[in-house]
Amino acid sequence: MRLDVIAEGVETAQQEDFLVKLGCVSIQGYLYSRPVPEKEMTSL
């Protein structure tokens, strides 16, 4: 099917390790950053 999948809601390094071992390369969640307003995000 060749779908790109993003793992959302990753909050711990253990979750990240598990997903990486499964071959997941697109991950987002509180582990990396809390939600921020657009104006603040552009400065990151």
Backbone bond lengths (Angstrom), bond angles and torsions (degrees), N, CA, C in turn:
res aa  C-N    CA-C-N  psi(-1)  N-CA   C-N-CA  omega(-1)  CA-C   N-CA-C  phi
1 M - - - 1.453 - - 1.518 111.29 -
2 R 1.308 117.54 -22.74 1.472 122.33 176.88 1.536 113.03 55.43
3 L 1.306 116.02 47.00 1.459 120.95 178.69 1.520 110.26 -91.32
4 D 1.324 116.00 143.61 1.455 121.32 171.19 1.521 107.32 -94.08
5 V 1.340 116.42 130.50 1.457 121.37 -177.16 1.519 109.24 -121.06
6 I 1.323 116.45 138.57 1.459 122.00 175.94 1.523 107.85 -114.22
7 A 1.326 116.77 123.71 1.466 121.23 175.45 1.520 107.90 -79.92
8 E 1.318 116.32 119.28 1.461 121.33 -178.39 1.521 110.65 -106.83
9 G 1.317 116.00 154.21 1.461 121.19 174.45 1.515 114.28 80.78
10 V 1.320 117.02 21.41 1.466 120.53 -179.77 1.527 108.17 -76.13
11 E 1.340 115.59 122.12 1.460 120.50 -174.30 1.520 113.76 -117.88
12 T 1.332 118.39 -16.28 1.462 119.91 -176.69 1.523 110.92 -130.11
13 A 1.322 115.05 157.22 1.462 120.59 177.28 1.530 110.59 -63.90
14 Q 1.316 117.33 -31.22 1.471 120.73 178.64 1.529 110.69 -65.55
15 Q 1.320 116.91 -39.97 1.462 120.32 176.56 1.525 110.02 -64.20
16 E 1.317 116.09 -43.31 1.458 120.77 179.32 1.530 110.49 -61.43
17 D 1.315 117.82 -47.81 1.467 121.69 178.84 1.521 111.43 -56.53
18 F 1.330 116.59 -45.34 1.454 121.99 179.59 1.528 111.00 -58.87
19 L 1.330 115.99 -47.81 1.462 120.46 -178.86 1.521 112.20 -65.79
20 V 1.320 117.20 -40.73 1.470 121.01 178.88 1.523 110.07 -63.36
21 K 1.329 117.32 -40.76 1.467 120.62 177.85 1.519 111.79 -62.31
22 L 1.328 116.95 -29.09 1.463 121.31 177.12 1.524 112.59 -82.06
23 G 1.343 116.85 -5.11 1.457 120.94 178.14 1.511 115.07 96.93
24 C 1.320 116.95 8.86 1.464 120.51 178.81 1.529 109.14 -74.38
25 V 1.321 116.45 129.31 1.464 119.76 -178.78 1.530 112.78 -115.33
26 S 1.332 117.41 -9.18 1.464 121.02 178.99 1.523 108.68 -116.53
27 I 1.328 114.83 109.86 1.462 120.73 -174.35 1.520 108.81 -133.60
28 Q 1.333 116.54 139.07 1.460 119.94 174.45 1.517 108.93 -142.04
29 G 1.317 115.41 157.53 1.451 119.93 178.58 1.519 111.52 155.00
30 Y 1.327 115.33 -177.16 1.460 121.62 -177.96 1.531 112.86 -61.62
31 L 1.321 117.34 -20.31 1.463 119.50 176.69 1.525 110.69 -56.45
32 Y 1.311 115.65 -35.71 1.470 120.89 -177.13 1.522 112.74 -95.77
33 S 1.332 117.20 -39.36 1.463 120.00 -178.55 1.521 110.44 -170.15
34 R 1.299 115.32 144.06 1.461 120.66 168.98 1.532 106.86 -73.81
35 P 1.325 117.95 159.31 1.462 119.53 175.84 1.533 110.69 -59.14
36 V 1.316 116.23 137.50 1.458 121.09 178.44 1.530 109.24 -131.96
37 P 1.327 116.97 151.23 1.461 120.22 176.97 1.531 110.71 -62.29
38 E 1.313 115.88 153.75 1.460 121.98 -177.59 1.531 112.27 -54.39
39 K 1.304 117.67 -42.71 1.475 120.65 -178.24 1.515 112.00 -62.34
40 E 1.341 117.06 -36.21 1.458 120.32 178.21 1.533 111.13 -75.48
41 M 1.315 116.79 -34.40 1.458 121.09 -176.86 1.527 111.78 -64.59
42 T 1.306 116.99 -37.03 1.472 119.21 -178.10 1.520 111.61 -64.26
43 S 1.338 117.90 -23.64 1.466 119.58 178.82 1.534 111.50 -84.40
44 L 1.351 117.16 -13.40 1.456 119.59 177.95 1.512 109.15 -73.82
